[in-house]
């Protein structure tokens, strides 16, 4: 078992650099998730760890070994892909043990490890079936089992759930989390789905355009986004982001509406500073229909443009300072378009970003 260190790792295709000097330390037994939009460099980073892509510059270490020039087979890692990559003519037992057989392990070791992996993943009753006879979730478990039998230093997952339907994705997230608790090893997991990232990770690495934007535990990244990109990417629905100006001890929006500067950032903003005011839908709620006990609030009367009933909550689309904002009603009642409601905005849960740098004023 081993941790992984990336030290100023870059990747370029000709003159086009797609990963820009990443520094990252992944602890032994940590479950780390690389998350970001398509084209942000997360899969390329994973493939450089695996040895499937050569690095252009920097260092990759697995445990105490520098692996820059080692081929994938010598890095002692196992990779699980989104397309399963199972041999269609082999049954589950042979798919699980094929890598060990090719590596020359004796039959007794092969049998023991296949049985162990099948037990962990609930595949013991399916060992004689071929992939065509399995569901998508079962095939994904076989792909994970094939990784387990090798006893690798690290598991690398490249968007393994993207081909599954929504219900099965939720089930497989649970399976993967259980797997990590049973097979204590380092996991690096790539996804574009921020819900997967939030539910699976010990730490999240948010990437954009080949750069790391923020690293931290899921709730730290959710509650304290470093910049507007992280604020808009992590969380569903995305954070409301409204251009504004600091005027004394107030945040003034473009239509003249004002709210007090949140107490926690007083002294970190200056008169006339152009800012982005961020607030999540959960923190703009009709009076009497919120879930957070805010210490610092302001009330605003806003129009209802659209309401989406989501069962235990209602997502309300409204408008503030000429921009659409999303709000939430918990313990909902019927809401109609055109109705005006008084919303309580939780200032102690609001965020302020510098408009020029897009960085949170909390960390500037």
Protein Blocks (a to p, Z undefined) as FASTA:
>chain_A
ZZdddehiacdehjbcfbghiacdddehiacdddddehilmmmmmmmmnopaccfbdcdd
ehjbcfklpcfklnopacddfklopafkbcfklmmmmmmmmnopafklmmmmmmmmmmmn
opmmmmmpcfklpcfklmmmmmmmmmmmnopabdcdehkllmpcfklmmmmmmmmmmmmm
mmgcddddddfbfklmmmmpmbdcddeehiafbgcdfklmmmmcfbfklmmmnocddddd
dddddehjaccdfkopacdddfklgoiacehiacdddddfklmccehiafbdcfbdcddd
dddfbdcdehjaccddddeehiacddddehiadddehiacdddddfklgccddfklopaf
klZZ
